[in-house]
Protein backbone atom coordinates (compact mmCIF):
# COMPACT_ATOMS: atom_id res chain seq x y z
CA UNK A 1 0.00 0.00 0.00
CA UNK A 2 2.80 2.42 0.89
CA UNK A 3 4.58 1.59 -2.35
CA UNK A 4 1.44 2.41 -4.34
CA UNK A 5 1.06 5.74 -2.50
CA UNK A 6 4.68 6.62 -3.33
CA UNK A 7 4.14 5.59 -6.96
CA UNK A 8 1.17 7.93 -7.24
CA UNK A 9 3.01 10.81 -5.60
CA UNK A 10 6.01 10.47 -7.94
CA UNK A 11 3.81 10.17 -11.04
CA UNK A 12 1.90 13.40 -10.39
CA UNK A 13 4.36 15.85 -12.08
CA UNK A 14 4.35 13.76 -15.27
CA UNK A 15 0.56 13.54 -15.21
CA UNK A 16 0.21 17.30 -14.82
CA UNK A 17 2.56 17.91 -17.76
CA UNK A 18 0.53 15.51 -19.92
CA UNK A 19 -2.68 17.32 -18.96
CA UNK A 20 -1.16 20.71 -19.78
CA UNK A 21 0.08 19.56 -23.18
CA UNK A 22 -3.24 17.90 -24.03
CA UNK A 23 -5.14 21.05 -23.03
CA UNK A 24 -2.97 23.33 -25.17
CA UNK A 25 -2.79 21.17 -28.28
CA UNK A 26 -4.98 22.59 -31.05
CA UNK A 27 -7.96 20.41 -31.96
CA UNK A 28 -9.01 20.90 -35.55
CA UNK A 29 -12.76 20.82 -36.10
CA UNK A 30 -13.67 20.93 -32.40
CA UNK A 31 -15.58 23.93 -31.10
CA UNK A 32 -15.75 24.96 -27.44
CA UNK A 33 -18.41 27.18 -25.87
CA UNK A 34 -18.43 28.54 -22.32
CA UNK A 35 -21.82 28.94 -20.63
CA UNK A 36 -22.17 30.57 -17.19
CA UNK A 37 -24.98 29.64 -14.81
CA UNK A 38 -23.99 31.64 -11.72
CA UNK A 39 -21.74 34.39 -10.37
CA UNK A 40 -19.14 32.16 -8.69
CA UNK A 41 -15.96 31.54 -10.71
CA UNK A 42 -16.71 27.80 -10.77
CA UNK A 43 -20.30 28.07 -11.99
CA UNK A 44 -19.89 27.48 -15.69
CA UNK A 45 -19.83 24.69 -18.25
CA UNK A 46 -17.66 24.06 -21.29
CA UNK A 47 -19.46 22.53 -24.26
CA UNK A 48 -17.32 20.59 -26.76
CA UNK A 49 -18.66 19.50 -30.12
CA UNK A 50 -17.10 18.39 -33.37
CA UNK A 51 -17.85 18.75 -37.06
CA UNK A 52 -17.53 14.96 -37.19
CA UNK A 53 -21.09 13.62 -37.37
CA UNK A 54 -20.28 9.92 -37.07
CA UNK A 55 -22.00 9.39 -33.72
CA UNK A 56 -24.04 12.20 -32.22
CA UNK A 57 -26.42 9.91 -30.42
CA UNK A 58 -25.08 10.57 -26.91
CA UNK A 59 -23.96 13.56 -24.87
CA UNK A 60 -21.31 13.14 -22.16
CA UNK A 61 -21.80 15.27 -19.03
CA UNK A 62 -18.55 15.23 -17.00
CA UNK A 63 -18.02 16.42 -13.39
CA UNK A 64 -14.41 17.04 -12.36
CA UNK A 65 -12.77 15.84 -9.16
CA UNK A 66 -10.81 17.82 -6.59
CA UNK A 67 -12.26 16.86 -3.22
CA UNK A 68 -15.24 19.24 -3.72
CA UNK A 69 -12.75 22.07 -3.10
CA UNK A 70 -10.40 22.37 -6.07
CA UNK A 71 -10.71 22.17 -9.82
CA UNK A 72 -12.35 23.91 -12.74
CA UNK A 73 -13.64 22.62 -16.08
CA UNK A 74 -10.81 24.44 -17.91
CA UNK A 75 -8.24 22.22 -16.16
CA UNK A 76 -9.88 19.16 -17.72
CA UNK A 77 -10.36 20.44 -21.27
CA UNK A 78 -8.54 17.38 -22.59
CA UNK A 79 -11.50 15.22 -21.48
CA UNK A 80 -13.90 17.31 -23.55
CA UNK A 81 -11.51 17.06 -26.51
CA UNK A 82 -11.27 13.29 -26.03
CA UNK A 83 -15.00 12.74 -26.29
CA UNK A 84 -15.54 15.27 -29.09
CA UNK A 85 -12.73 13.65 -31.08
CA UNK A 86 -14.44 10.27 -30.79
CA UNK A 87 -17.71 11.76 -32.02
CA UNK A 88 -19.51 12.48 -28.75
CA UNK A 89 -20.37 16.07 -27.76
CA UNK A 90 -19.36 16.70 -24.16
CA UNK A 91 -20.18 19.14 -21.38
CA UNK A 92 -17.71 19.75 -18.53
CA UNK A 93 -19.36 21.33 -15.48
CA UNK A 94 -17.93 23.21 -12.50
CA UNK A 95 -19.29 23.94 -9.03
CA UNK A 96 -18.70 26.08 -5.97
CA UNK A 97 -15.98 25.09 -3.50
CA UNK A 98 -16.87 23.37 -0.24
CA UNK A 99 -14.49 25.77 1.53
CA UNK A 100 -17.26 28.35 1.43
CA UNK A 101 -20.34 26.45 0.23
CA UNK A 102 -21.60 23.27 1.86
CA UNK A 103 -23.50 20.31 0.49
CA UNK A 104 -25.91 20.23 -1.31
CA UNK A 105 -24.68 23.42 -3.06
CA UNK A 106 -22.31 21.39 -5.26
CA UNK A 107 -25.08 19.03 -6.35
CA UNK A 108 -27.39 21.94 -7.03
CA UNK A 109 -24.66 23.54 -9.16
CA UNK A 110 -24.12 20.59 -11.46
CA UNK A 111 -27.87 20.11 -11.80
CA UNK A 112 -28.22 23.79 -12.69
CA UNK A 113 -25.31 23.46 -15.12
CA UNK A 114 -27.00 20.57 -16.94
CA UNK A 115 -30.37 22.34 -16.97
CA UNK A 116 -28.79 25.54 -18.35
CA UNK A 117 -26.91 23.56 -20.99
CA UNK A 118 -30.03 21.72 -22.12
CA UNK A 119 -31.89 25.03 -22.36
CA UNK A 120 -29.07 26.49 -24.44
CA UNK A 121 -28.83 23.45 -26.70
CA UNK A 122 -32.52 22.57 -26.65
CA UNK A 123 -33.20 23.22 -30.29
CA UNK A 124 -32.63 20.83 -33.18
CA UNK A 125 -30.55 17.66 -33.01
CA UNK A 126 -29.23 18.19 -29.45
CA UNK A 127 -32.70 17.60 -28.00
CA UNK A 128 -32.67 13.95 -29.08
CA UNK A 129 -29.32 12.98 -27.54
CA UNK A 130 -29.05 10.37 -24.80
CA UNK A 131 -27.09 11.63 -21.77
CA UNK A 132 -24.23 9.81 -20.04
CA UNK A 133 -23.26 11.26 -16.64
CA UNK A 134 -19.57 10.84 -15.82
CA UNK A 135 -17.32 11.97 -12.97
CA UNK A 136 -13.90 11.44 -11.44
CA UNK A 137 -13.40 11.15 -7.66
CA UNK A 138 -15.68 13.68 -5.92
CA UNK A 139 -17.22 14.42 -9.32
CA UNK A 140 -18.24 10.78 -9.57
CA UNK A 141 -20.05 11.07 -6.25
CA UNK A 142 -21.97 14.10 -7.54
CA UNK A 143 -22.79 12.43 -10.86
CA UNK A 144 -24.10 9.36 -9.03
CA UNK A 145 -26.25 11.50 -6.73
CA UNK A 146 -27.67 13.40 -9.68
CA UNK A 147 -28.81 10.14 -11.27
CA UNK A 148 -30.10 8.58 -8.06
CA UNK A 149 -31.97 11.72 -7.04
CA UNK A 150 -33.64 11.89 -10.42
CA UNK A 151 -36.71 10.00 -9.21
CA UNK A 152 -37.47 12.82 -6.77
CA UNK A 153 -36.44 15.84 -8.85
CA UNK A 154 -35.72 14.81 -12.44
CA UNK A 155 -33.41 17.06 -14.45
CA UNK A 156 -33.83 14.92 -17.54
CA UNK A 157 -36.42 12.26 -18.25
CA UNK A 158 -35.47 8.63 -17.62
CA UNK A 159 -35.69 7.92 -21.35
CA UNK A 160 -32.95 10.48 -22.03
CA UNK A 161 -30.56 9.42 -19.22
CA UNK A 162 -28.56 6.53 -20.64
CA UNK A 163 -26.08 5.70 -17.87
CA UNK A 164 -23.48 6.80 -15.31
CA UNK A 165 -19.68 6.31 -15.34
CA UNK A 166 -17.73 6.84 -12.11
CA UNK A 167 -13.94 6.88 -11.89
CA UNK A 168 -12.43 6.31 -8.44
CA UNK A 169 -15.48 7.84 -6.77
CA UNK A 170 -16.52 7.87 -3.08
CA UNK A 171 -19.77 5.96 -3.52
CA UNK A 172 -19.98 4.57 0.02
CA UNK A 173 -18.99 7.20 2.58
CA UNK A 174 -19.23 4.67 5.38
CA UNK A 175 -16.56 2.45 3.79
CA UNK A 176 -12.80 2.64 4.31
CA UNK A 177 -11.31 6.08 3.63
CA UNK A 178 -7.99 7.62 4.55
CA UNK A 179 -7.68 10.51 7.00
CA UNK A 180 -7.44 13.14 4.24
CA UNK A 181 -10.70 12.06 2.59
CA UNK A 182 -12.49 11.95 5.95
CA UNK A 183 -11.54 15.60 6.53
CA UNK A 184 -12.75 16.56 3.06
CA UNK A 185 -16.12 14.86 3.61
CA UNK A 186 -16.54 16.57 6.98
CA UNK A 187 -15.76 19.89 5.34
CA UNK A 188 -18.33 19.18 2.62
CA UNK A 189 -21.19 18.07 4.88
CA UNK A 190 -21.50 20.29 7.94
CA UNK A 191 -25.12 19.41 8.70
CA UNK A 192 -25.27 15.85 10.07
CA UNK A 193 -28.89 15.64 8.95
CA UNK A 194 -27.68 15.81 5.33
CA UNK A 195 -24.99 13.14 5.70
CA UNK A 196 -27.11 10.33 4.24
CA UNK A 197 -28.17 12.62 1.38
CA UNK A 198 -24.53 12.96 0.36
CA UNK A 199 -23.88 9.21 0.45
CA UNK A 200 -24.68 7.63 -2.94
CA UNK A 201 -25.08 4.09 -1.60
CA UNK A 202 -27.84 5.28 0.77
CA UNK A 203 -29.77 6.74 -2.17
CA UNK A 204 -30.33 3.32 -3.74
CA UNK A 205 -33.95 2.35 -3.16
CA UNK A 206 -34.79 0.23 -6.19
CA UNK A 207 -36.35 0.87 -9.59
CA UNK A 208 -33.54 3.25 -10.59
CA UNK A 209 -33.03 1.22 -13.76
CA UNK A 210 -29.99 3.28 -14.80
CA UNK A 211 -26.82 1.43 -15.89
CA UNK A 212 -23.75 2.24 -13.75
CA UNK A 213 -20.15 1.61 -14.84
CA UNK A 214 -17.90 2.02 -11.80
CA UNK A 215 -14.15 2.00 -12.53
CA UNK A 216 -11.75 1.88 -9.60
CA UNK A 217 -7.97 1.71 -9.47
CA UNK A 218 -6.53 -1.39 -7.82
CA UNK A 219 -3.69 0.78 -6.47
CA UNK A 220 -6.00 3.47 -5.07
CA UNK A 221 -4.80 4.16 -1.52
CA UNK A 222 -7.02 7.23 -1.09
CA UNK A 223 -10.34 5.47 -1.65
CA UNK A 224 -10.38 1.70 -1.22
CA UNK A 225 -11.96 -0.54 -3.85
CA UNK A 226 -14.79 -1.30 -1.43
CA UNK A 227 -16.18 2.14 -2.29
CA UNK A 228 -17.16 0.92 -5.74
CA UNK A 229 -17.61 -2.76 -4.84
CA UNK A 230 -20.12 -2.08 -2.04
CA UNK A 231 -22.09 0.31 -4.23
CA UNK A 232 -22.29 -2.05 -7.21
CA UNK A 233 -23.26 -5.00 -4.99
CA UNK A 234 -26.17 -3.11 -3.41
CA UNK A 235 -27.19 -1.53 -6.71
CA UNK A 236 -27.45 -4.93 -8.38
CA UNK A 237 -29.50 -6.30 -5.48
CA UNK A 238 -32.15 -3.70 -6.33
CA UNK A 239 -31.66 -3.33 -10.08
CA UNK A 240 -30.66 -6.69 -11.51
CA UNK A 241 -27.25 -6.52 -13.17
CA UNK A 242 -27.28 -2.87 -14.20
CA UNK A 243 -24.19 -2.10 -12.11
CA UNK A 244 -20.78 -3.08 -13.46
CA UNK A 245 -17.50 -2.94 -11.52
CA UNK A 246 -14.26 -2.59 -13.50
CA UNK A 247 -10.93 -2.81 -11.66
CA UNK A 248 -8.12 -0.84 -13.31
CA UNK A 249 -5.13 -3.01 -12.42
CA UNK A 250 -2.33 -0.43 -12.80
CA UNK A 251 -4.05 2.83 -11.86
CA UNK A 252 -4.11 4.68 -8.55
CA UNK A 253 -6.56 7.48 -7.68
CA UNK A 254 -5.43 10.71 -9.31
CA UNK A 255 -4.14 9.05 -12.46
CA UNK A 256 -7.53 7.54 -13.33
CA UNK A 257 -7.92 10.44 -15.77
CA UNK A 258 -5.12 8.93 -17.88
CA UNK A 259 -7.99 6.98 -19.41
CA UNK A 260 -8.65 10.14 -21.47
CA UNK A 261 -5.00 10.88 -22.26
CA UNK A 262 -3.89 7.66 -23.93
CA UNK A 263 -5.26 4.48 -25.39
CA UNK A 264 -5.50 2.06 -22.47
CA UNK A 265 -7.52 -1.04 -21.71
CA UNK A 266 -9.79 1.16 -19.58
CA UNK A 267 -10.21 3.64 -22.46
CA UNK A 268 -11.50 0.89 -24.72
CA UNK A 269 -13.80 -0.40 -21.95
CA UNK A 270 -15.33 3.07 -21.43
CA UNK A 271 -15.99 3.62 -25.14
CA UNK A 272 -17.46 0.14 -25.57
CA UNK A 273 -19.74 0.63 -22.57
CA UNK A 274 -20.97 3.94 -23.98
CA UNK A 275 -21.63 2.36 -27.38
CA UNK A 276 -23.68 -0.40 -25.73
CA UNK A 277 -26.09 2.03 -24.10
CA UNK A 278 -29.38 2.31 -25.95
C-alpha positions as CSV (number, residue, x, y, z in Angstrom):
1,X,0.0,0.0,0.0
2,X,2.8,2.4,0.9
3,X,4.6,1.6,-2.3
4,X,1.4,2.4,-4.3
5,X,1.1,5.7,-2.5
6,X,4.7,6.6,-3.3
7,X,4.1,5.6,-7.0
8,X,1.2,7.9,-7.2
9,X,3.0,10.8,-5.6
10,X,6.0,10.5,-7.9
11,X,3.8,10.2,-11.0
12,X,1.9,13.4,-10.4
13,X,4.4,15.9,-12.1
14,X,4.3,13.8,-15.3
15,X,0.6,13.5,-15.2
16,X,0.2,17.3,-14.8
17,X,2.6,17.9,-17.8
18,X,0.5,15.5,-19.9
19,X,-2.7,17.3,-19.0
20,X,-1.2,20.7,-19.8
21,X,0.1,19.6,-23.2
22,X,-3.2,17.9,-24.0
23,X,-5.1,21.0,-23.0
24,X,-3.0,23.3,-25.2
25,X,-2.8,21.2,-28.3
26,X,-5.0,22.6,-31.1
27,X,-8.0,20.4,-32.0
28,X,-9.0,20.9,-35.5
29,X,-12.8,20.8,-36.1
30,X,-13.7,20.9,-32.4
31,X,-15.6,23.9,-31.1
32,X,-15.8,25.0,-27.4
33,X,-18.4,27.2,-25.9
34,X,-18.4,28.5,-22.3
35,X,-21.8,28.9,-20.6
36,X,-22.2,30.6,-17.2
37,X,-25.0,29.6,-14.8
38,X,-24.0,31.6,-11.7
39,X,-21.7,34.4,-10.4
40,X,-19.1,32.2,-8.7
41,X,-16.0,31.5,-10.7
42,X,-16.7,27.8,-10.8
43,X,-20.3,28.1,-12.0
44,X,-19.9,27.5,-15.7
45,X,-19.8,24.7,-18.2
46,X,-17.7,24.1,-21.3
47,X,-19.5,22.5,-24.3
48,X,-17.3,20.6,-26.8
49,X,-18.7,19.5,-30.1
50,X,-17.1,18.4,-33.4
51,X,-17.8,18.7,-37.1
52,X,-17.5,15.0,-37.2
53,X,-21.1,13.6,-37.4
54,X,-20.3,9.9,-37.1
55,X,-22.0,9.4,-33.7
56,X,-24.0,12.2,-32.2
57,X,-26.4,9.9,-30.4
58,X,-25.1,10.6,-26.9
59,X,-24.0,13.6,-24.9
60,X,-21.3,13.1,-22.2
61,X,-21.8,15.3,-19.0
62,X,-18.6,15.2,-17.0
63,X,-18.0,16.4,-13.4
64,X,-14.4,17.0,-12.4
65,X,-12.8,15.8,-9.2
66,X,-10.8,17.8,-6.6
67,X,-12.3,16.9,-3.2
68,X,-15.2,19.2,-3.7
69,X,-12.7,22.1,-3.1
70,X,-10.4,22.4,-6.1
71,X,-10.7,22.2,-9.8
72,X,-12.4,23.9,-12.7
73,X,-13.6,22.6,-16.1
74,X,-10.8,24.4,-17.9
75,X,-8.2,22.2,-16.2
76,X,-9.9,19.2,-17.7
77,X,-10.4,20.4,-21.3
78,X,-8.5,17.4,-22.6
79,X,-11.5,15.2,-21.5
80,X,-13.9,17.3,-23.5
81,X,-11.5,17.1,-26.5
82,X,-11.3,13.3,-26.0
83,X,-15.0,12.7,-26.3
84,X,-15.5,15.3,-29.1
85,X,-12.7,13.7,-31.1
86,X,-14.4,10.3,-30.8
87,X,-17.7,11.8,-32.0
88,X,-19.5,12.5,-28.7
89,X,-20.4,16.1,-27.8
90,X,-19.4,16.7,-24.2
91,X,-20.2,19.1,-21.4
92,X,-17.7,19.8,-18.5
93,X,-19.4,21.3,-15.5
94,X,-17.9,23.2,-12.5
95,X,-19.3,23.9,-9.0
96,X,-18.7,26.1,-6.0
97,X,-16.0,25.1,-3.5
98,X,-16.9,23.4,-0.2
99,X,-14.5,25.8,1.5
100,X,-17.3,28.3,1.4
101,X,-20.3,26.5,0.2
102,X,-21.6,23.3,1.9
103,X,-23.5,20.3,0.5
104,X,-25.9,20.2,-1.3
105,X,-24.7,23.4,-3.1
106,X,-22.3,21.4,-5.3
107,X,-25.1,19.0,-6.3
108,X,-27.4,21.9,-7.0
109,X,-24.7,23.5,-9.2
110,X,-24.1,20.6,-11.5
111,X,-27.9,20.1,-11.8
112,X,-28.2,23.8,-12.7
113,X,-25.3,23.5,-15.1
114,X,-27.0,20.6,-16.9
115,X,-30.4,22.3,-17.0
116,X,-28.8,25.5,-18.3
117,X,-26.9,23.6,-21.0
118,X,-30.0,21.7,-22.1
119,X,-31.9,25.0,-22.4
120,X,-29.1,26.5,-24.4
121,X,-28.8,23.4,-26.7
122,X,-32.5,22.6,-26.6
123,X,-33.2,23.2,-30.3
124,X,-32.6,20.8,-33.2
125,X,-30.6,17.7,-33.0
126,X,-29.2,18.2,-29.5
127,X,-32.7,17.6,-28.0
128,X,-32.7,13.9,-29.1
129,X,-29.3,13.0,-27.5
130,X,-29.0,10.4,-24.8
131,X,-27.1,11.6,-21.8
132,X,-24.2,9.8,-20.0
133,X,-23.3,11.3,-16.6
134,X,-19.6,10.8,-15.8
135,X,-17.3,12.0,-13.0
136,X,-13.9,11.4,-11.4
137,X,-13.4,11.1,-7.7
138,X,-15.7,13.7,-5.9
139,X,-17.2,14.4,-9.3
140,X,-18.2,10.8,-9.6
141,X,-20.0,11.1,-6.2
142,X,-22.0,14.1,-7.5
143,X,-22.8,12.4,-10.9
144,X,-24.1,9.4,-9.0
145,X,-26.2,11.5,-6.7
146,X,-27.7,13.4,-9.7
147,X,-28.8,10.1,-11.3
148,X,-30.1,8.6,-8.1
149,X,-32.0,11.7,-7.0
150,X,-33.6,11.9,-10.4
151,X,-36.7,10.0,-9.2
152,X,-37.5,12.8,-6.8
153,X,-36.4,15.8,-8.8
154,X,-35.7,14.8,-12.4
155,X,-33.4,17.1,-14.5
156,X,-33.8,14.9,-17.5
157,X,-36.4,12.3,-18.2
158,X,-35.5,8.6,-17.6
159,X,-35.7,7.9,-21.3
160,X,-32.9,10.5,-22.0
161,X,-30.6,9.4,-19.2
162,X,-28.6,6.5,-20.6
163,X,-26.1,5.7,-17.9
164,X,-23.5,6.8,-15.3
165,X,-19.7,6.3,-15.3
166,X,-17.7,6.8,-12.1
167,X,-13.9,6.9,-11.9
168,X,-12.4,6.3,-8.4
169,X,-15.5,7.8,-6.8
170,X,-16.5,7.9,-3.1
171,X,-19.8,6.0,-3.5
172,X,-20.0,4.6,0.0
173,X,-19.0,7.2,2.6
174,X,-19.2,4.7,5.4
175,X,-16.6,2.5,3.8
176,X,-12.8,2.6,4.3
177,X,-11.3,6.1,3.6
178,X,-8.0,7.6,4.5
179,X,-7.7,10.5,7.0
180,X,-7.4,13.1,4.2
181,X,-10.7,12.1,2.6
182,X,-12.5,11.9,6.0
183,X,-11.5,15.6,6.5
184,X,-12.8,16.6,3.1
185,X,-16.1,14.9,3.6
186,X,-16.5,16.6,7.0
187,X,-15.8,19.9,5.3
188,X,-18.3,19.2,2.6
189,X,-21.2,18.1,4.9
190,X,-21.5,20.3,7.9
191,X,-25.1,19.4,8.7
192,X,-25.3,15.8,10.1
193,X,-28.9,15.6,8.9
194,X,-27.7,15.8,5.3
195,X,-25.0,13.1,5.7
196,X,-27.1,10.3,4.2
197,X,-28.2,12.6,1.4
198,X,-24.5,13.0,0.4
199,X,-23.9,9.2,0.5
200,X,-24.7,7.6,-2.9
201,X,-25.1,4.1,-1.6
202,X,-27.8,5.3,0.8
203,X,-29.8,6.7,-2.2
204,X,-30.3,3.3,-3.7
205,X,-33.9,2.4,-3.2
206,X,-34.8,0.2,-6.2
207,X,-36.3,0.9,-9.6
208,X,-33.5,3.3,-10.6
209,X,-33.0,1.2,-13.8
210,X,-30.0,3.3,-14.8
211,X,-26.8,1.4,-15.9
212,X,-23.8,2.2,-13.8
213,X,-20.2,1.6,-14.8
214,X,-17.9,2.0,-11.8
215,X,-14.2,2.0,-12.5
216,X,-11.8,1.9,-9.6
217,X,-8.0,1.7,-9.5
218,X,-6.5,-1.4,-7.8
219,X,-3.7,0.8,-6.5
220,X,-6.0,3.5,-5.1
221,X,-4.8,4.2,-1.5
222,X,-7.0,7.2,-1.1
223,X,-10.3,5.5,-1.7
224,X,-10.4,1.7,-1.2
225,X,-12.0,-0.5,-3.8
226,X,-14.8,-1.3,-1.4
227,X,-16.2,2.1,-2.3
228,X,-17.2,0.9,-5.7
229,X,-17.6,-2.8,-4.8
230,X,-20.1,-2.1,-2.0
231,X,-22.1,0.3,-4.2
232,X,-22.3,-2.1,-7.2
233,X,-23.3,-5.0,-5.0
234,X,-26.2,-3.1,-3.4
235,X,-27.2,-1.5,-6.7
236,X,-27.5,-4.9,-8.4
237,X,-29.5,-6.3,-5.5
238,X,-32.2,-3.7,-6.3
239,X,-31.7,-3.3,-10.1
240,X,-30.7,-6.7,-11.5
241,X,-27.3,-6.5,-13.2
242,X,-27.3,-2.9,-14.2
243,X,-24.2,-2.1,-12.1
244,X,-20.8,-3.1,-13.5
245,X,-17.5,-2.9,-11.5
246,X,-14.3,-2.6,-13.5
247,X,-10.9,-2.8,-11.7
248,X,-8.1,-0.8,-13.3
249,X,-5.1,-3.0,-12.4
250,X,-2.3,-0.4,-12.8
251,X,-4.0,2.8,-11.9
252,X,-4.1,4.7,-8.5
253,X,-6.6,7.5,-7.7
254,X,-5.4,10.7,-9.3
255,X,-4.1,9.0,-12.5
256,X,-7.5,7.5,-13.3
257,X,-7.9,10.4,-15.8
258,X,-5.1,8.9,-17.9
259,X,-8.0,7.0,-19.4
260,X,-8.6,10.1,-21.5
261,X,-5.0,10.9,-22.3
262,X,-3.9,7.7,-23.9
263,X,-5.3,4.5,-25.4
264,X,-5.5,2.1,-22.5
265,X,-7.5,-1.0,-21.7
266,X,-9.8,1.2,-19.6
267,X,-10.2,3.6,-22.5
268,X,-11.5,0.9,-24.7
269,X,-13.8,-0.4,-21.9
270,X,-15.3,3.1,-21.4
271,X,-16.0,3.6,-25.1
272,X,-17.5,0.1,-25.6
273,X,-19.7,0.6,-22.6
274,X,-21.0,3.9,-24.0
275,X,-21.6,2.4,-27.4
276,X,-23.7,-0.4,-25.7
277,X,-26.1,2.0,-24.1
278,X,-29.4,2.3,-26.0
